[in-house]
Amino acid sequence: MTVTATSVGESDPVPPQAAPVARGGLLGRRVRLVPAAAAVLSGLLLYVSFPPRTLWWLALPAFAVFGWVLKGRGWKAALGLGYLFGLGFLLPLLVWTGVEVGPGPWIALAVIEAVFVALVGAGVAAVSRLPGWPVWAAALWIAGEAARARVPFNGFPWGKIAFGQADGVFLPLAALGGTPVLGFAVVLCGFGLYELVRLGVAARRTGAGVRRAAAAVGALSVAVPLAAAVAARPLVSDRAEDGTVTVAVVQGNVPRLGLDFNAQRRAVLDYHARETRRLAAEVAAGKADRPDIVLWPENSSDIDPFVNEDARTVIDRAAKAIGAPVSVGGVVGKDGKLFNEQILWDPEKGPVDTYDKRQTQPFGEYLPLRSLVGAINDDWTSMVRQDFSRGSEPGVFAMNGARVALVTCYEAAFDWAVRDTVTDDAQLISVPSNNATFGRSEMTYQQLAMSRVRAVEHSRTVTVPVTSGVSAIIMPDGRITQKTGMFVADSLVQKVPLRSSQTPATRLGALPEAALVLLAAGGLGWAAATGVRRRRAGDR
């Protein structure tokens, strides 16, 4: 057909990368491999945008290339290319899962999680022929994240795009609509960037103009997320609304790296008690501020202090020495069940409140498909001899006049597990964690970035006490004001603001995510209906 000034962008011809390649010959085979290589490399580029690196902006070209790979593809090709993108992203991102147990679980996890990305890829290809396709495509990505956060085994949200944006310009959007809106903005901007480049190249190639509506969609896909992030900045504040509280975050360290720390339970407890007593001595000497509350990590007392008098005495002496309530991470048995529990320890009364972790980690704290896993590898079943049971209520401790939310380690990845503590009137969030089993891997930095996003999302100070580091204090605007090193004993003491107002993200909860999932479903429905009409027209 003859290309006119209004035809570029009006209908999507088969893109150059999807055009048939002559069979045979080395050059032809290499050309056919270009999209596959681009999919893997763009997935790798997305991984590089995540912590501990501060290259958040690389997510934009990563999705731009992903858009180039998928646009105009058939669903089968897009499924495979999406899978390659997922592997390129998730294999390096999740390598820490195999630090102590070998490559089997790591590879299995990445292979399974990449299936969700493959399905998203097929969906993106389907909607890529629609007007305004970057919007539909970005919504599909968030729908894929929503699915990953729920299935299988109660979900695995690690690798949500929002968690790579703690240092980025889009971060204020977390306060507007939570991680789904933040992630949607980043993906939309990346796809919009590709659309702008595509239309510009098409216009130069043909010498024709670009249809205004198509150009506007590309430009708005980039401009609107950036403008929204700027507009959301007033939602981010570290101003104290309910006074301040002086917190002490205690990192006692562990004797040795790796899974073997579990065999050193008494030593880990002693280390945290010793570091607390050391801090108490500094307070008495006037070298440190007196804390109002003290926060220990997850698994800081894997010896149950309710049945072990020796462990109870160690914790009690530490609490009396510091003269403040202490949140202790323990492993507690109740009625034959095992719980990962936070215990509020008063220096005068002893244990006065508890919180049982609600989102336990599959294959770490409980073993799904135990008989099948045991048939494959007995070592894995021996690592998780008894499954941890799940708690049912959000944890908010009243500590010296401050309401402190407990979000234990893995729970920080789940939107609901953080939000319902804030709606339960928490003024400060603590994320007690134990990352010793993952050595010096990137895992601790990835998790720390989640806590920074949660701080902005709910406008709360977030403390992160970790057995072996990195422990940190994070302001409600996402800034880290203090942090420790890894595998050292240390304490952080700081006066932090208490806040009680709720951000739009807190008030809206899962509604933004649900709206984006519906948007994705609408795009797929439109694409399917359009395809049916085209086939019927072709049969006439």
KOLTI-344045 format. One record per residue (C-alpha): residue in three letters; x, y, z. Coordinates in steps of 0.02 Angstrom, whole numbers. Example, Ala and Ser with C-alpha at 12.3 -4.5 7.8 and 13.67 -1.06 7.14 Angstrom:
<nodes>
ALA 615 -225 390 $
SER 684 -53 357 $
</nodes>
This chain:
<nodes>
MET 0 0 0 $
THR 50 181 -14 $
VAL 105 258 151 $
THR 24 424 186 $
ALA 56 556 316 $
THR -79 482 427 $
SER -39 297 408 $
VAL 113 275 520 $
GLY 52 215 688 $
GLU -127 196 627 $
SER -110 10 596 $
ASP 34 -98 648 $
PRO 119 -187 504 $
VAL 224 -337 546 $
PRO 380 -264 626 $
PRO 549 -293 546 $
GLN 602 -413 683 $
ALA 448 -522 652 $
ALA 470 -531 463 $
PRO 508 -703 392 $
VAL 690 -745 373 $
ALA 751 -847 226 $
ARG 781 -1025 281 $
GLY 955 -1094 276 $
GLY 1119 -1009 292 $
LEU 1217 -952 443 $
LEU 1156 -773 428 $
GLY 974 -824 429 $
ARG 997 -927 587 $
ARG 1086 -784 673 $
VAL 948 -662 629 $
ARG 818 -780 701 $
LEU 915 -784 864 $
VAL 917 -595 884 $
PRO 746 -581 971 $
ALA 790 -724 1090 $
ALA 957 -645 1134 $
ALA 873 -476 1157 $
ALA 744 -553 1273 $
VAL 877 -631 1384 $
LEU 985 -475 1386 $
SER 840 -359 1426 $
GLY 793 -474 1570 $
LEU 972 -465 1631 $
LEU 967 -276 1615 $
LEU 812 -274 1726 $
TYR 906 -376 1856 $
VAL 1050 -251 1854 $
SER 925 -113 1896 $
PHE 892 -196 2066 $
PRO 988 -172 2231 $
PRO 1122 -172 2289 $
ARG 1152 -67 2133 $
THR 1067 103 2121 $
LEU 1038 89 1933 $
TRP 848 97 1948 $
TRP 833 188 1781 $
LEU 894 34 1686 $
ALA 719 -38 1708 $
LEU 659 84 1574 $
PRO 771 25 1431 $
ALA 744 -155 1491 $
PHE 557 -140 1460 $
ALA 585 -40 1302 $
VAL 685 -184 1228 $
PHE 558 -309 1294 $
GLY 423 -210 1203 $
TRP 524 -215 1042 $
VAL 546 -403 1060 $
LEU 359 -435 1085 $
LYS 268 -310 976 $
GLY 175 -392 834 $
ARG 225 -570 883 $
GLY 113 -722 880 $
TRP 68 -790 1050 $
LYS 179 -944 1039 $
ALA 335 -846 997 $
ALA 292 -716 1130 $
LEU 269 -853 1259 $
GLY 445 -916 1227 $
LEU 522 -743 1220 $
GLY 433 -694 1382 $
TYR 502 -850 1464 $
LEU 679 -804 1410 $
PHE 655 -628 1478 $
GLY 595 -702 1642 $
LEU 745 -818 1655 $
GLY 865 -676 1613 $
PHE 789 -576 1756 $
LEU 751 -705 1889 $
LEU 898 -825 1878 $
PRO 1027 -694 1934 $
LEU 903 -605 2049 $
LEU 865 -763 2150 $
VAL 1037 -843 2150 $
TRP 1046 -816 2339 $
THR 914 -951 2364 $
GLY 1047 -1081 2321 $
VAL 1187 -1012 2429 $
GLU 1175 -1150 2560 $
VAL 1066 -1284 2480 $
GLY 1142 -1295 2307 $
PRO 1080 -1245 2134 $
GLY 929 -1361 2127 $
PRO 804 -1256 2226 $
TRP 869 -1094 2149 $
ILE 847 -1155 1970 $
ALA 679 -1235 2008 $
LEU 613 -1073 2084 $
ALA 671 -965 1939 $
VAL 604 -1088 1810 $
ILE 433 -1091 1892 $
GLU 421 -903 1921 $
ALA 473 -868 1741 $
VAL 314 -955 1683 $
PHE 215 -805 1746 $
VAL 326 -689 1644 $
ALA 302 -801 1492 $
LEU 113 -785 1507 $
VAL 130 -597 1524 $
GLY 237 -596 1366 $
ALA 101 -685 1268 $
GLY -26 -561 1333 $
VAL 82 -410 1289 $
ALA 102 -474 1112 $
ALA -87 -492 1098 $
VAL -123 -314 1156 $
SER 23 -239 1059 $
ARG -89 -214 907 $
LEU -215 -110 1004 $
PRO -218 80 1013 $
GLY -128 136 1170 $
TRP -44 -33 1187 $
PRO 87 23 1317 $
VAL -53 52 1443 $
TRP -128 -121 1418 $
ALA 44 -202 1418 $
ALA 97 -118 1581 $
ALA -66 -171 1664 $
LEU -32 -350 1608 $
TRP 138 -347 1692 $
ILE 58 -294 1857 $
ALA -74 -430 1835 $
GLY 69 -555 1819 $
GLU 147 -487 1979 $
ALA -21 -501 2067 $
ALA -31 -684 2017 $
ARG 148 -719 2071 $
ALA 111 -642 2241 $
ARG -28 -768 2272 $
VAL 15 -935 2191 $
PRO 86 -1063 2212 $
PHE 106 -1091 2400 $
ASN 34 -920 2447 $
GLY 144 -830 2321 $
PHE 319 -763 2300 $
PRO 320 -574 2262 $
TRP 510 -560 2257 $
GLY 562 -461 2104 $
LYS 412 -344 2096 $
ILE 467 -196 1992 $
ALA 426 -77 2135 $
PHE 560 -158 2243 $
GLY 695 -102 2122 $
GLN 643 82 2132 $
ALA 693 132 2309 $
ASP 819 257 2239 $
GLY 715 311 2090 $
VAL 613 463 2043 $
PHE 453 359 2038 $
LEU 462 312 2223 $
PRO 331 440 2284 $
LEU 201 343 2184 $
ALA 212 207 2318 $
ALA 120 327 2434 $
LEU -14 355 2303 $
GLY -58 177 2254 $
GLY 67 58 2332 $
THR 184 -60 2242 $
PRO 61 -95 2098 $
VAL 49 88 2047 $
LEU 236 115 2068 $
GLY 275 -38 1962 $
PHE 143 8 1832 $
ALA 220 180 1808 $
VAL 395 110 1779 $
VAL 337 -23 1655 $
LEU 224 99 1564 $
CYS 366 222 1546 $
GLY 479 85 1475 $
PHE 351 26 1347 $
GLY 310 207 1304 $
LEU 494 242 1274 $
TYR 499 102 1145 $
GLU 340 166 1063 $
LEU 416 339 1042 $
VAL 573 266 964 $
ARG 471 151 851 $
LEU 362 291 785 $
GLY 512 403 758 $
VAL 606 269 661 $
ALA 451 230 557 $
ALA 426 413 514 $
ARG 607 435 459 $
ARG 605 274 360 $
THR 449 316 261 $
GLY 466 504 256 $
ALA 287 514 315 $
GLY 214 597 466 $
VAL 160 505 622 $
ARG -22 497 666 $
ARG -50 619 807 $
ALA -150 501 915 $
ALA -16 366 907 $
ALA 122 491 944 $
ALA 22 562 1089 $
VAL 3 389 1166 $
GLY 191 360 1160 $
ALA 231 531 1231 $
LEU 100 520 1368 $
SER 159 346 1417 $
VAL 325 424 1463 $
ALA 268 595 1524 $
VAL 119 548 1632 $
PRO 212 427 1749 $
LEU 350 555 1774 $
ALA 226 696 1804 $
ALA 127 587 1925 $
ALA 285 548 2024 $
VAL 322 733 2041 $
ALA 141 770 2089 $
ALA 147 634 2223 $
ARG 300 707 2311 $
PRO 195 806 2438 $
LEU 129 638 2502 $
VAL 305 596 2563 $
SER 353 671 2731 $
ASP 459 628 2882 $
ARG 375 755 2996 $
ALA 329 690 3169 $
GLU 140 687 3196 $
ASP 133 598 3365 $
GLY 298 650 3440 $
THR 457 549 3431 $
VAL 530 391 3506 $
THR 711 339 3528 $
VAL 736 166 3455 $
ALA 881 46 3476 $
VAL 907 -84 3340 $
VAL 1017 -225 3402 $
GLN 1119 -336 3285 $
GLY 1205 -468 3390 $
ASN 1282 -564 3244 $
VAL 1301 -754 3227 $
PRO 1454 -864 3259 $
ARG 1465 -932 3082 $
LEU 1387 -900 2911 $
GLY 1260 -1016 2832 $
LEU 1130 -1140 2889 $
ASP 1242 -1199 3031 $
PHE 1187 -1049 3133 $
ASN 1032 -1151 3180 $
ALA 1145 -1268 3278 $
GLN 1213 -1119 3375 $
ARG 1050 -1059 3451 $
ARG 1119 -1022 3623 $
ALA 1267 -928 3551 $
VAL 1152 -818 3445 $
LEU 1047 -777 3598 $
ASP 1202 -738 3701 $
TYR 1270 -624 3564 $
HIS 1111 -519 3561 $
ALA 1103 -509 3750 $
ARG 1287 -461 3757 $
GLU 1265 -323 3627 $
THR 1114 -256 3723 $
ARG 1215 -252 3885 $
ARG 1357 -165 3793 $
LEU 1235 -33 3733 $
ALA 1167 -14 3910 $
ALA 1345 19 3972 $
GLU 1366 155 3839 $
VAL 1202 233 3891 $
ALA 1257 232 4074 $
ALA 1421 313 4024 $
GLY 1331 449 3926 $
LYS 1402 389 3761 $
ALA 1233 341 3686 $
ASP 1055 404 3703 $
ARG 940 304 3814 $
PRO 819 207 3703 $
ASP 633 203 3735 $
ILE 614 38 3643 $
VAL 735 -99 3591 $
LEU 713 -210 3438 $
TRP 798 -378 3417 $
PRO 796 -478 3254 $
GLU 700 -631 3201 $
ASN 775 -792 3275 $
SER 874 -696 3406 $
SER 813 -827 3531 $
ASP 779 -991 3445 $
ILE 776 -1068 3619 $
ASP 597 -1055 3681 $
PRO 605 -939 3833 $
PHE 433 -997 3891 $
VAL 497 -1171 3928 $
ASN 685 -1143 3948 $
GLU 722 -1051 4109 $
ASP 902 -1017 4058 $
ALA 849 -925 3899 $
ARG 718 -829 3997 $
THR 851 -771 4121 $
VAL 969 -713 3983 $
ILE 833 -607 3899 $
ASP 768 -541 4065 $
ARG 941 -481 4119 $
ALA 969 -394 3952 $
ALA 800 -305 3962 $
LYS 833 -250 4141 $
ALA 1006 -187 4094 $
ILE 941 -77 3953 $
GLY 787 -25 4054 $
ALA 668 -28 3905 $
PRO 545 -149 3826 $
VAL 626 -268 3703 $
SER 546 -354 3553 $
VAL 629 -526 3545 $
GLY 623 -645 3397 $
GLY 592 -821 3461 $
VAL 544 -996 3406 $
VAL 402 -1051 3518 $
GLY 303 -1212 3535 $
LYS 118 -1205 3578 $
ASP 0 -1353 3585 $
GLY 118 -1459 3481 $
LYS 136 -1324 3348 $
LEU 289 -1220 3306 $
PHE 282 -1031 3284 $
ASN 403 -897 3225 $
GLU 358 -773 3360 $
GLN 399 -597 3413 $
ILE 391 -578 3603 $
LEU 368 -411 3691 $
TRP 479 -419 3844 $
ASP 450 -291 3981 $
PRO 603 -260 4093 $
GLU 494 -278 4249 $
LYS 353 -397 4198 $
GLY 441 -510 4073 $
PRO 344 -569 3918 $
VAL 181 -472 3901 $
ASP 129 -492 3719 $
THR 168 -597 3565 $
TYR 150 -594 3377 $
ASP 154 -752 3271 $
LYS 221 -735 3094 $
ARG 77 -754 2971 $
GLN 165 -771 2803 $
THR 284 -915 2825 $
GLN 412 -958 2692 $
PRO 382 -1115 2589 $
PHE 530 -1236 2586 $
GLY 611 -1131 2724 $
GLU 486 -1129 2867 $
TYR 368 -1261 2802 $
LEU 383 -1394 2670 $
PRO 243 -1411 2542 $
LEU 229 -1579 2457 $
ARG 337 -1654 2592 $
SER 324 -1835 2531 $
LEU 368 -1787 2352 $
VAL 513 -1676 2406 $
GLY 577 -1814 2520 $
ALA 575 -1938 2377 $
ILE 683 -1819 2276 $
ASN 805 -1769 2413 $
ASP 802 -1824 2596 $
ASP 919 -1682 2645 $
TRP 783 -1553 2609 $
THR 658 -1636 2725 $
SER 788 -1647 2863 $
MET 816 -1459 2851 $
VAL 631 -1428 2889 $
ARG 590 -1565 3014 $
GLN 433 -1481 3079 $
ASP 327 -1354 2986 $
PHE 299 -1184 3064 $
SER 116 -1141 3091 $
ARG 47 -972 3038 $
GLY -22 -837 3150 $
SER -189 -757 3115 $
GLU -185 -580 3185 $
PRO -79 -428 3139 $
GLY 56 -387 3266 $
VAL 63 -214 3344 $
PHE 156 -196 3510 $
ALA 123 -52 3631 $
MET 301 -4 3681 $
ASN 327 145 3796 $
GLY 185 243 3717 $
ALA 228 196 3536 $
ARG 127 74 3431 $
VAL 256 -34 3340 $
ALA 205 -147 3195 $
LEU 291 -315 3176 $
VAL 321 -372 2996 $
THR 434 -523 3010 $
CYS 565 -541 2872 $
TYR 481 -626 2722 $
GLU 317 -539 2762 $
ALA 389 -373 2702 $
ALA 370 -434 2522 $
PHE 180 -449 2541 $
ASP 73 -292 2525 $
TRP -65 -353 2642 $
ALA 53 -407 2781 $
VAL 120 -230 2799 $
ARG -38 -132 2766 $
ASP -150 -212 2897 $
THR -27 -168 3036 $
VAL -39 16 2985 $
THR -229 11 2977 $
ASP -217 -65 3152 $
ASP -147 105 3207 $
ALA 40 66 3202 $
GLN 148 223 3212 $
LEU 312 137 3169 $
ILE 355 -24 3078 $
SER 488 -149 3127 $
VAL 548 -285 3006 $
PRO 646 -409 3113 $
SER 743 -525 2998 $
ASN 868 -664 2993 $
ASN 973 -669 2835 $
ALA 1121 -769 2903 $
THR 1074 -921 2799 $
PHE 1106 -822 2639 $
GLY 1283 -768 2681 $
ARG 1346 -610 2598 $
SER 1229 -623 2450 $
GLU 1122 -484 2376 $
MET 969 -548 2467 $
THR 989 -433 2618 $
TYR 1001 -279 2506 $
GLN 850 -331 2404 $
GLN 750 -351 2564 $
LEU 813 -185 2632 $
ALA 749 -99 2475 $
MET 577 -174 2507 $
SER 575 -93 2678 $
ARG 621 75 2602 $
VAL 474 61 2482 $
ARG 359 12 2627 $
ALA 416 166 2725 $
VAL 357 280 2585 $
GLU 203 177 2545 $
HIS 134 196 2721 $
SER 230 352 2779 $
ARG 306 266 2929 $
THR 480 250 3001 $
VAL 541 73 2968 $
THR 673 -13 3074 $
VAL 759 -169 3011 $
PRO 847 -271 3147 $
VAL 941 -416 3067 $
THR 1041 -552 3156 $
SER 1193 -531 3043 $
GLY 1154 -372 2944 $
VAL 1119 -264 2858 $
SER 1016 -183 2997 $
ALA 950 -8 2965 $
ILE 839 137 3017 $
ILE 734 208 2875 $
MET 639 372 2880 $
PRO 459 387 2815 $
ASP 529 465 2655 $
GLY 631 309 2618 $
ARG 801 377 2670 $
ILE 919 263 2765 $
THR 990 366 2907 $
GLN 1092 229 2991 $
LYS 1145 53 2944 $
THR 1265 -81 3003 $
GLY 1389 -188 2911 $
MET 1367 -374 2881 $
PHE 1420 -507 3006 $
VAL 1469 -384 3142 $
ALA 1393 -348 3312 $
ASP 1323 -172 3319 $
SER 1180 -64 3380 $
LEU 1090 85 3303 $
VAL 1010 215 3415 $
GLN 908 359 3346 $
LYS 759 471 3384 $
VAL 629 441 3249 $
PRO 460 518 3208 $
LEU 296 434 3250 $
ARG 157 456 3122 $
SER -27 409 3119 $
SER -96 483 2957 $
GLN -134 362 2815 $
THR -73 382 2637 $
PRO -191 353 2490 $
ALA -101 187 2465 $
THR -142 133 2643 $
ARG -323 185 2628 $
LEU -349 107 2456 $
GLY -266 -59 2496 $
ALA -284 -184 2354 $
LEU -402 -75 2250 $
PRO -266 -3 2134 $
GLU -201 -178 2099 $
ALA -377 -241 2065 $
ALA -409 -96 1946 $
LEU -249 -134 1849 $
VAL -294 -319 1839 $
LEU -465 -272 1769 $
LEU -379 -155 1645 $
ALA -267 -298 1589 $
ALA -418 -412 1570 $
GLY -507 -278 1468 $
GLY -357 -263 1352 $
LEU -349 -450 1326 $
GLY -535 -456 1292 $
TRP -521 -316 1165 $
ALA -374 -400 1080 $
ALA -467 -566 1072 $
ALA -624 -485 1000 $
THR -520 -391 871 $
GLY -435 -552 819 $
VAL -602 -641 797 $
ARG -668 -499 689 $
ARG -513 -503 580 $
ARG -526 -691 554 $
ARG -709 -678 509 $
ALA -672 -537 387 $
GLY -536 -643 308 $
ASP -656 -790 284 $
ARG -777 -687 180 $
</nodes>
